[in-house]
Every structure is written in structure tokens, then in C-alpha cells.
Amino acid sequence: MPPPTKTKRPSSITVGEFFQSHEKTLKLKLVGSDVGFARKISEPSVNRPGLALSGFFTYFAYKRVQVIGNSEHSFLQGLEPKLRATRFSQLCSWEIPCIIIARSHRIEDSLVELANGAGISIFQTSMMTMKFLNTATIKLEWSFASTQLVHGCLVDVQGIGVLIQGESGCGKSESVIGLLQRGASLVADDVVRLRLVEDREIIGSAPDLTRGMIEIRGLGLLNVAALFGVGALRLSKRLDLIVELVRDARTNDLERVGVNMEPREIMGLKIDRVTLPVEPGRDVAGLIELAAMNYKLRAFGHNSAVEFDQRLLKKMSDDQLG
């Protein structure tokens, strides 16, 4: 099985990328020129520049997206026109990425020209300030999250995100077809992009080029939505379980009871792993579905292996007391 690629975490994104990716979600509208689209956002957070507009720049978080909400807008409107221009010009003298005006507030054209002259783009959003702050922070965290490419197939089976891995030609894609016929949904085939979100969960998705496609030896590339319907596709899914397919002598040493799980560490998180042997006549797709349902059962507190172990210990104890 090919090793995963190195984990990558972007050090910055451009204002243009931010606008293009989240224009609809954040209800952004460009005001003035796009002169600042090449500027970089270096921190996955936002800042309200109220203190900066009052002239206090100590500890100013200038690397973040600057959001002017109701309070900041009211403060600016309360200043004399000359002082207002001076304070706004001081704000724009810093290497800030961009300025976003919340609640559909409008600022004077002269201030827009000041910002554009300093190479800064201004956007307007109709969202309430706090709602925008929360949503924008989540979107920025996603954009700055660590990513890694792994070889395998990611499928949503009974609500469980299952990453199927194994050597080339072991039947991963064929197993996915069997799962799709049972009602599962495909997330990615062959190459899976994993993204670490808030250091607590891993979200998998497909590269844009192969999204919705699956490759079967002898048949080539197949369009999953055309064959199984749009419900057989998912854009992304949390990674819950790894199923590794093996087809060599190692199958003799596989776990038979299932008390001890051997998790695999991916991007700093431990993910439960199950190893399944691939042999002629075995319903691998059915076994993967069983593994997913057993994982779900464990999540509800039912562990079949532990229950069997307890029964065995009780029988041994009863026999000794016999």
C-alpha cells in the first residue's frame, strides 16, 4: 500500500481565494476595486478594529481579516470628516488583508478610495456581525486546516465513514461497487484528501478531478451518479473506520475474537482499524458493511467481543466452583 503524502498546512491564503470560496456562504459583495485580491490572510481568524480606529494600535492583529460591525461603523460616523479620513487612513497603512463591512452598512466613497489606494479591497455583507464572525472563523479554520492525500476509497456505510485500503488490485473498488448496491455512498475512489478539522476529527473528500468517478479494472472509469443516482454520492465524510484488505499469509494471524482493536494514527488522531482477508468466494462488501455496523454498535456501548469474553470468564468461574 503506498504511503500517505506528507501533511500540508497552508501558511496563508489570498483574499481572492477567500472571496471566491466563500462569496455565497458569507454573502460577500465587492465594494470598489479588486486591487487587494493578491494580499495574504496569514491567520485563520477575524478582528474588529475598534481600538485601531480610535488610534490605539498596540497588539493590533493586522494579519487577520478586519470586520467593521455596528459599533465600529457608528464610531466612524460620529467623527468629524477630516478625523474620520485620518483614522481610516491609519488603519489602511497597515498590511491588513481586507476590510469587510457587516450588516449591509455603507461607507463613504472617499474612504473606499483611500483603501483601494492603499491596495486594500473592501467587501460588504448583509449578515449580522456576530453571525458573520462565527461563520467566517469556521470557514477560515477549514481553509487553514492540515491536509493529507492517502491511497484508498472512502465510503459512507450506514452513516459510518469507512476508508478502504489495501495493495493495488486487491479489490477495493469492486468492494465499493458492492457497497453502493447495498445503499452506501461514495466519497472518493483511489485518492482521498483528508483534512484535520480543529484537531479533533478528520474529514475526507475527493480531488476535484475524480469526484463522482470510480475506476474498475476492465471497465474503466464509471460515473457513479449516472449508474446509482445522485444519492450514491457524498462530497465529504468524517473518517471513522479503516478497513484494510489483505490477501497473503498474514490472514492466518488475524484477530478472530475482536477484543483488541489496533487503531492507526493519522494526522495525530487514532482511527479504529479492521483487517479483512480477501479470498475467492468471500463477500468482501458484506463484511465491510458488517464492520461498519459493528463499529456503530460499539459506539452505542455494545461490544460483542467483550460480552463473549465475560461469558467465557463466567463459565470458567462456574466450572471451578462446580
C-alpha positions in Angstrom: 0.0 0.0 0.0 1.5 3.4 -1.0 2.4 5.6 2.0 0.4 8.7 2.6 1.7 12.0 1.4 3.2 14.5 3.9 0.7 16.6 5.9 0.4 20.1 4.5 -0.9 23.1 6.2 -1.1 26.4 4.3 0.7 29.3 5.9 -1.6 31.8 4.2 -4.4 32.2 1.6 -5.1 35.2 -0.7 -8.0 37.5 -0.3 -9.1 36.5 -3.8 -9.2 32.8 -2.8 -11.2 33.7 0.3 -13.7 35.7 -1.7 -14.0 33.1 -4.4 -14.5 30.2 -2.0 -16.9 31.9 0.4 -18.7 34.6 -1.5 -22.1 32.9 -1.3 -21.8 31.5 2.1 -20.7 34.7 3.7 -22.9 36.9 1.4 -19.9 38.9 0.3 -20.1 41.8 -2.2 -17.1 43.6 -3.5 -17.2 47.4 -2.9 -14.8 49.3 -5.2 -11.7 47.7 -6.7 -10.3 44.2 -6.5 -6.8 45.7 -6.1 -6.2 43.8 -2.9 -7.1 40.3 -4.1 -3.4 39.3 -4.1 -3.0 40.2 -0.4 -2.5 37.3 2.0 -4.5 36.3 5.0 -2.0 34.8 7.5 -4.2 33.9 10.4 -7.4 31.8 10.4 -9.4 34.4 12.4 -11.1 37.8 12.1 -10.6 41.1 14.0 -12.8 44.0 14.9 -10.6 47.1 14.6 -12.4 49.3 17.1 -9.3 50.2 19.1 -7.3 50.8 15.9 -9.9 53.2 14.6 -9.6 55.1 17.9 -5.8 55.4 17.3 -4.6 52.5 19.6 -2.5 50.1 17.5 -0.7 48.2 20.3 -1.3 44.5 19.8 -3.2 45.2 16.6 -4.0 41.9 14.8 -3.3 43.2 11.4 -2.7 39.8 9.8 -6.4 39.0 10.2 -9.5 39.9 8.1 -10.8 43.2 9.5 -14.5 43.4 10.2 -16.4 46.7 10.8 -19.6 46.0 12.6 -22.3 48.2 14.0 -20.1 49.6 16.8 -17.2 50.5 14.5 -19.4 51.9 11.9 -21.2 54.1 14.4 -17.9 55.3 15.8 -16.7 56.3 12.4 -19.9 58.1 11.6 -19.6 60.1 14.8 -16.1 61.5 13.9 -15.5 64.7 12.0 -15.0 64.1 8.3 -11.3 65.0 8.4 -10.6 63.0 11.5 -12.6 60.1 10.1 -10.4 60.1 7.0 -7.2 60.3 9.1 -8.2 57.3 11.3 -9.3 55.2 8.4 -6.1 56.1 6.5 -4.0 55.0 9.6 -5.9 51.7 9.6 -5.1 51.2 5.9 -1.4 52.0 6.4 -1.0 48.6 8.0 -0.6 45.4 5.9 -4.1 44.2 6.6 -5.6 41.6 4.2 -9.0 43.3 3.6 -11.9 45.1 5.2 -15.5 43.7 5.5 -18.4 45.9 6.4 -21.2 43.9 8.2 -25.0 44.5 8.3 -25.0 46.0 4.8 -23.6 49.3 6.1 -22.2 51.6 3.6 -19.1 53.8 4.0 -18.3 56.9 2.1 -16.8 56.6 -1.4 -13.8 58.7 -0.2 -13.0 56.0 2.4 -13.3 53.3 -0.3 -10.9 55.2 -2.5 -8.5 55.5 0.5 -8.5 51.8 1.0 -8.1 51.0 -2.7 -5.3 53.5 -3.0 -3.5 51.6 -0.2 -4.0 48.3 -2.1 -6.8 47.0 0.1 -10.1 45.7 -1.1 -13.4 46.3 0.8 -16.3 43.9 0.9 -19.9 44.3 2.2 -22.0 41.5 3.8 -25.7 41.5 4.8 -25.0 39.2 7.7 -25.3 40.3 11.3 -21.9 41.0 12.8 -21.6 38.1 15.3 -23.1 35.6 12.9 -20.6 36.7 10.3 -17.7 36.5 12.7 -18.6 32.9 13.7 -19.2 31.7 10.2 -16.1 33.4 8.8 -13.9 31.9 11.6 -15.2 28.4 10.8 -14.5 28.9 7.1 -11.0 30.2 7.7 -10.2 27.3 10.0 -11.3 25.0 7.2 -9.1 26.8 4.7 -6.1 26.6 7.0 -6.6 23.0 8.2 -3.9 20.5 7.6 -4.4 18.1 4.6 -3.0 14.8 3.5 -3.6 12.6 0.5 -3.9 8.8 1.1 -4.5 5.9 -1.3 -7.8 4.1 -0.9 -11.6 4.5 -1.2 -13.8 6.5 1.2 -17.4 5.3 1.5 -20.3 6.3 3.8 -21.7 3.0 5.0 -24.7 3.2 7.3 -23.6 6.7 8.4 -20.0 5.5 9.1 -17.1 6.9 7.2 -15.1 3.9 6.1 -11.7 4.2 4.4 -10.9 1.0 2.4 -7.2 0.4 1.9 -5.0 -2.4 0.6 -2.5 -3.3 -2.1 -3.2 -2.4 -5.7 -5.5 -5.0 -7.3 -6.9 -6.4 -4.0 -10.5 -5.4 -5.0 -11.1 -2.1 -3.2 -13.1 -0.5 -6.0 -15.0 -3.7 -6.6 -15.9 -3.8 -2.9 -17.2 -0.2 -3.2 -19.5 -1.2 -6.1 -20.9 -3.9 -3.9 -21.5 -1.4 -1.1 -23.1 1.1 -3.5 -25.5 -1.6 -4.5 -26.4 -2.0 -0.8 -27.2 1.7 -0.4 -23.8 3.2 0.6 -22.5 6.5 -0.8 -19.1 7.1 -2.4 -17.0 10.0 -1.3 -13.7 9.3 -3.0 -12.1 6.5 -5.1 -8.4 5.7 -5.4 -7.2 9.1 -3.8 -8.7 10.6 -0.7 -8.0 14.1 0.6 -8.0 14.1 4.4 -8.4 17.3 6.3 -7.8 17.7 10.0 -10.5 20.0 11.5 -9.9 21.7 14.8 -7.5 18.8 15.8 -10.5 16.6 16.8 -11.8 15.0 13.6 -10.7 14.1 10.1 -12.9 14.9 7.1 -12.3 13.1 3.8 -13.2 14.3 0.3 -12.3 13.6 -3.3 -10.0 15.7 -5.5 -12.0 17.8 -7.9 -10.7 15.8 -11.0 -12.0 12.4 -9.8 -15.1 13.5 -7.8 -18.1 11.2 -8.6 -16.0 8.7 -10.6 -14.8 5.2 -9.8 -12.3 3.0 -11.7 -13.0 -0.7 -12.3 -10.4 -2.8 -14.0 -11.7 -4.0 -17.3 -14.5 -1.4 -17.4 -12.5 1.8 -16.9 -13.9 5.0 -15.3 -17.6 4.9 -14.3 -19.9 7.8 -13.4 -21.4 6.8 -10.0 -24.3 9.3 -10.1 -25.4 8.2 -13.6 -25.3 4.5 -12.6 -26.6 4.6 -9.0 -28.3 8.0 -8.7 -27.2 11.2 -7.0 -27.9 9.7 -3.6 -24.9 7.4 -4.1 -22.5 10.4 -3.8 -21.3 12.5 -0.9 -19.0 15.5 -1.1 -17.3 14.8 2.2 -17.5 12.5 5.2 -15.8 12.2 8.6 -13.3 9.3 8.8 -14.5 6.8 11.5 -13.1 3.4 10.5 -10.2 2.0 8.4 -10.7 -1.4 6.7 -7.5 -2.9 5.4 -7.8 -5.7 2.8 -5.1 -8.3 2.8 -4.6 -11.4 0.6 -1.4 -13.1 1.8 -0.1 -15.3 4.6 -0.9 -12.6 7.1 -4.5 -13.7 7.1 -3.6 -16.7 9.3 -2.7 -14.3 12.1 -5.8 -12.1 12.0 -7.9 -11.3 15.0 -10.7 -13.9 15.5 -12.5 -12.6 18.6 -12.1 -8.8 18.2 -11.4 -7.8 21.8 -8.2 -5.9 20.9 -8.5 -3.3 18.2 -5.4 -1.9 16.6 -6.0 1.7 15.7 -3.9 3.6 13.2 -2.6 7.1 13.8 -3.5 9.5 11.0 -2.6 13.2 11.3 -2.2 12.8 15.1 -5.6 11.1 15.7 -6.1 7.4 16.4 -8.6 5.8 14.0 -10.1 2.3 14.6 -8.8 -0.3 12.1 -10.1 -3.7 10.9 -8.2 -6.1 8.8 -10.2 -8.3 6.4 -8.8 -11.2 4.3 -9.6 -11.2 0.6 -10.1 -14.7 -0.8 -12.1 -16.1 -3.7 -15.8 -16.5 -2.8 -15.8 -14.1 0.2 -18.4 -11.3 0.2 -16.0 -8.6 1.0 -18.6 -5.8 0.6 -20.9 -7.6 3.0 -18.0 -7.9 5.5 -17.1 -4.2 5.2 -20.8 -3.4 5.9 -20.8 -5.7 8.9 -17.6 -4.0 10.2 -19.3 -0.6 9.9 -22.4 -1.7 11.7 -20.2 -3.3 14.4 -18.4 0.0 14.8 -21.7 1.7 15.2 -22.7 -0.9 17.8 -19.6 -0.2 19.8 -20.3 3.5 19.7 -23.6 2.7 21.4 -21.7 0.8 24.1 -22.3 -2.8 22.9 -19.1 -4.8 22.3 -19.7 -8.3 21.2 -16.2 -9.4 21.8 -16.2 -8.1 25.4 -19.6 -9.7 26.0 -18.2 -13.1 24.8 -15.2 -12.7 27.0 -17.3 -12.0 30.0 -19.5 -15.1 29.3 -16.3 -17.2 28.9 -14.9 -15.9 32.2 -18.2 -16.6 34.0 -18.3 -20.2 32.6 -14.8 -20.8 33.7 -15.6 -19.5 37.2 -18.8 -21.6 37.4 -16.8 -24.7 36.4 -14.3 -24.1 39.1 -17.0 -23.6 41.7 -18.9 -26.6 40.2 
